[in-house]
Amino acid sequence: MSEVAEEESTRGAIEPAQFRQLLGCFPTGVAVITTCTPDGQPAGLTCNSFSSVSLDPPLVLFSLRNASRLLGTFQAADGFVINILSEQQDALSGRFASSKIEDKFEGVPWRAGALGMPLIDDCLASFECRVHAAHEAGDHTIFIGEVRHLSAGAADQALVFYKGAYMKLAESLRKLVVEGRLGDADIDEAYRTLYGTLLRLASERATEAELDAVHEAAGAIEAHPDDAPLKERIASASAFFSSIATAGHNEALTLMAQTMTSVLRERMTHVLSVRPRPDLFPLRRKVAHNLRRRDAAGATAALDELITQLRKG
């Protein structure tokens, strides 16, 4: 096979959804990138592709989707500001990421910086840049800026994005779990509601391969020896529920499922007495079997049995 053919074959093997999912394994900070339109109006968007490039000269970069409505604005501007968000500014991140909010700066405290571009108040840090270079790269354009002015804000924790969720949320849940402030009844209700909905969606939307994955995840739990390490038990329990979430094909609910996986992981690590539960094997199989039959009512009833039996043990 020629090098060109081999390269094309490899490229075709990269599945976009998995590529995006695995990129999410790398935690990133969150910033709002701001500039001015040609008529002097403030413009900005949320970004987690910010990165340092060079210390001498001081260069930084961010990348912007070519489909973004603000691509032309940034291409026409001679500079931009990187505003690093704190964990208290997650609402601000959502605001500047929303396509439904026309005036992103309405009600947002900001001031003009030394270069005349918007600096958002109370950020951890701000870097005012002149455009050094711009390069097209696939479906994005990379903007490299030379830092001309910088400023530090309040001493706070950074807002971090990881696997599609703000780490602030994950950390808050972790604290609640470890401190015992999430009751069993509330957690059980959350599992029944969330995964019951996902099972109903999966019965309509799942591919055969995704149904196979639910069966395989149930089997992997049964395959553990009695002395299997806790890490392996946690991974297999998480994989079972994750396979259901994947089969449901709803990104918002999948994000919630990732949060519930964090709760499960922390409870199994710090709260629950984890031991072999062969009495649960048939119930997981029942969930998978009914899902295979596209029997949403049967699958959700089996999930309810599983949760009830788990609590009895």
C-alpha positions in Angstrom: 0.0 0.0 0.0 1.4 3.4 -0.9 2.0 6.0 1.8 -0.8 8.2 0.4 -3.3 5.3 0.4 -2.2 4.3 3.9 -2.7 7.8 5.2 -6.2 8.0 3.6 -7.1 4.7 5.1 -6.0 5.8 8.6 -7.8 9.1 8.3 -11.0 7.3 7.3 -10.8 5.1 10.4 -11.0 8.0 12.8 -14.7 8.2 13.9 -15.6 11.9 14.6 -17.8 11.2 17.7 -15.1 9.1 19.4 -12.4 11.7 18.4 -14.4 14.4 20.1 -15.1 12.2 23.2 -11.4 11.3 23.7 -10.3 14.9 23.2 -12.5 15.6 26.2 -10.3 13.4 28.4 -7.9 16.4 28.4 -9.1 19.0 31.0 -8.9 22.6 29.7 -9.5 26.0 31.1 -12.3 28.2 29.8 -11.9 31.7 28.4 -14.1 34.3 26.7 -12.3 35.7 23.7 -13.3 39.3 23.0 -12.6 41.9 20.3 -14.4 44.8 18.6 -16.4 44.8 15.4 -15.3 47.3 12.6 -17.9 49.8 14.0 -16.5 49.5 17.5 -19.1 47.2 19.1 -17.9 44.6 21.6 -18.0 41.0 20.4 -17.0 37.7 22.1 -17.4 34.0 22.4 -16.5 31.2 24.8 -13.5 29.1 24.0 -11.5 26.3 25.6 -8.8 26.1 22.8 -6.6 28.8 24.4 -2.9 27.9 24.6 0.5 29.5 25.2 2.9 29.5 22.3 6.0 31.4 23.2 7.6 33.3 26.0 9.9 35.4 23.8 8.1 37.0 22.2 5.0 36.4 24.3 2.6 34.6 22.0 -0.7 32.8 22.7 -3.3 31.3 20.4 -6.9 30.2 20.2 -8.8 28.4 17.4 -12.2 29.3 16.0 -14.6 27.2 14.0 -14.8 28.4 10.4 -18.6 28.1 10.7 -18.7 30.6 13.5 -20.6 33.8 12.9 -17.8 35.7 14.5 -15.0 34.4 12.2 -15.2 37.5 9.9 -15.2 39.8 12.9 -11.9 38.3 14.3 -10.4 38.2 10.8 -11.0 41.9 10.4 -9.8 42.8 13.9 -6.2 43.8 14.7 -6.4 42.3 18.1 -8.3 40.3 20.7 -8.4 39.7 24.5 -8.2 36.3 26.3 -10.3 36.5 29.5 -9.7 33.5 31.7 -12.8 32.6 33.7 -13.0 31.6 37.3 -15.2 28.8 38.6 -17.7 31.4 39.7 -18.2 32.5 36.1 -19.7 29.3 34.6 -22.9 31.2 33.8 -20.8 33.7 31.9 -19.3 30.8 29.9 -22.8 29.6 29.0 -23.9 33.1 28.0 -21.0 33.7 25.5 -21.4 30.1 24.2 -25.2 30.5 23.5 -26.4 31.1 19.9 -29.7 32.3 21.3 -28.4 35.4 23.1 -27.9 38.2 20.6 -26.3 40.8 22.8 -23.7 38.8 24.8 -22.5 41.9 26.7 -25.9 43.0 28.1 -25.6 43.1 31.9 -22.0 41.9 31.8 -19.6 44.3 33.6 -16.6 45.1 31.3 -14.3 47.9 30.4 -12.1 48.9 27.5 -8.5 47.8 27.9 -5.3 49.5 26.9 -5.8 48.4 23.3 -9.5 49.5 23.3 -10.9 45.9 23.4 -13.3 44.5 26.0 -11.8 43.3 29.3 -14.4 41.4 31.3 -14.5 42.2 35.1 -13.5 39.7 37.8 -11.7 37.2 35.5 -8.6 35.4 36.8 -6.4 36.9 34.1 -6.7 38.9 30.9 -4.2 39.0 28.0 -4.6 41.8 25.5 -3.1 40.8 22.2 -2.3 42.2 18.7 -2.8 39.6 16.0 0.5 38.0 15.1 -0.7 35.5 12.5 -3.8 33.5 11.5 -3.7 30.1 9.9 -6.4 27.9 8.4 -6.3 24.4 9.9 -9.1 22.0 8.8 -12.4 23.3 9.9 -10.9 25.9 12.2 -8.8 29.0 11.9 -5.9 29.5 14.4 -5.3 33.0 15.7 -1.9 33.7 17.2 -1.6 36.9 19.3 1.3 38.8 20.7 0.5 39.8 24.2 0.9 43.6 24.7 -0.8 44.0 28.1 -1.8 41.6 30.8 -3.6 41.8 34.1 -4.4 39.6 37.1 -7.8 39.4 38.8 -9.1 37.8 41.9 -7.3 34.8 43.5 -9.9 32.1 42.7 -10.0 28.7 41.2 -10.2 28.3 37.4 -13.3 27.1 35.6 -12.2 23.7 34.1 -13.9 21.8 31.3 -13.5 18.0 31.3 -15.4 15.3 29.3 -18.2 17.7 28.4 -18.8 19.0 32.0 -17.5 21.8 34.2 -15.2 20.4 36.8 -16.7 22.8 39.3 -20.0 20.8 39.1 -18.1 17.5 39.4 -16.1 18.7 42.4 -19.2 20.0 44.1 -20.9 16.6 43.7 -17.9 14.8 44.9 -17.9 16.8 48.1 -21.6 16.2 48.7 -21.1 12.4 48.2 -18.0 12.1 50.5 -19.7 14.2 53.2 -22.8 12.0 53.0 -25.1 14.9 52.0 -26.7 13.1 49.1 -29.2 10.6 50.5 -29.8 7.1 49.1 -33.4 7.9 48.3 -32.5 11.0 46.3 -29.8 9.1 44.4 -32.1 6.2 43.6 -34.7 8.5 42.4 -32.2 10.3 40.1 -31.1 6.9 38.7 -34.6 5.8 38.0 -35.6 9.0 36.4 -32.4 9.6 34.3 -31.7 6.0 33.2 -35.4 5.2 32.8 -35.6 8.0 30.3 -32.4 6.9 28.5 -33.7 3.3 28.3 -36.9 4.5 26.7 -34.9 6.5 24.2 -32.5 3.7 23.6 -35.4 1.3 22.8 -36.2 3.6 19.9 -32.8 4.9 18.8 -30.1 2.3 19.7 -28.1 0.6 16.9 -27.5 -3.2 17.1 -23.9 -2.5 18.0 -25.0 -0.3 20.9 -27.4 -3.0 22.2 -24.5 -5.5 22.0 -22.4 -3.1 24.1 -25.1 -3.0 26.9 -25.1 -6.9 26.9 -21.2 -7.0 27.0 -21.1 -4.4 29.8 -23.4 -6.6 31.9 -21.3 -9.6 31.1 -18.1 -7.9 32.1 -19.4 -7.3 35.6 -20.2 -11.0 36.0 -16.8 -11.9 34.7 -15.0 -10.4 37.7 -13.5 -12.8 40.2 -14.5 -12.3 43.8 -11.2 -10.7 44.6 -11.2 -8.3 41.7 -9.7 -4.9 42.5 -12.1 -2.1 43.4 -10.8 0.0 40.4 -12.0 -2.8 38.0 -15.4 -3.1 39.7 -15.9 0.7 39.5 -14.9 0.7 35.8 -17.3 -2.1 34.9 -20.2 -0.7 36.9 -19.7 2.7 35.2 -19.4 1.1 31.8 -22.8 -0.6 32.1 -24.6 2.7 32.8 -22.5 4.5 30.2 -23.5 2.0 27.5 -27.2 2.8 28.2 -26.5 6.5 28.0 -24.7 6.1 24.7 -27.6 4.1 23.3 -30.0 6.8 24.2 -28.5 9.3 21.7 -29.2 12.5 23.7 -26.2 14.6 24.4 -27.8 16.6 27.2 -28.8 13.4 29.1 -25.4 11.9 28.4 -23.9 14.9 30.1 -26.1 14.3 33.1 -25.2 10.6 33.0 -21.5 11.5 33.2 -22.3 13.4 36.4 -24.1 10.4 37.8 -21.1 8.3 36.9 -19.0 10.6 39.0 -21.4 10.1 41.9 -21.3 6.3 41.5 -17.5 6.3 41.4 -17.2 8.4 44.6 -19.8 6.3 46.4 -18.1 3.1 45.5 -14.7 4.5 46.5 -15.6 6.3 49.7 -19.1 5.3 50.9 -20.3 1.9 49.9 -19.1 -1.5 51.0 -18.3 -3.0 47.6 -18.6 -6.8 47.4 -19.6 -9.4 44.8 -23.4 -9.3 44.2 -24.3 -12.3 42.0 -27.9 -11.7 43.0 -27.8 -8.6 40.7 -26.5 -10.5 37.6 -30.0 -11.6 36.4 -31.4 -8.2 36.8 -28.8 -6.5 34.7 -29.3 -9.2 32.1 -33.0 -8.5 32.3 -32.4 -4.8 31.6 -30.2 -5.7 28.6 -32.6 -8.4 27.3 -35.7 -6.2 27.4 -33.7 -3.4 25.7 -32.7 -5.8 23.0 -36.4 -6.5 22.4 -37.0 -2.8 22.3 -39.3 -3.2 25.3 -39.0 0.1 27.0 -41.5 -0.7 29.8 -39.8 -4.0 30.5 -36.3 -2.5 30.6 -37.3 0.3 33.0 -39.1 -2.1 35.2 -36.0 -4.3 35.3 -33.9 -1.2 36.2 -36.3 -0.5 39.1 -35.9 -4.0 40.3 -32.1 -3.7 40.1 -32.0 -0.5 42.1 -34.4 -1.9 44.8 -32.4 -5.1 45.2 -29.1 -3.1 45.3 -30.4 -1.1 48.2 -31.6 -4.2 50.0 -28.1 -5.7 49.9 
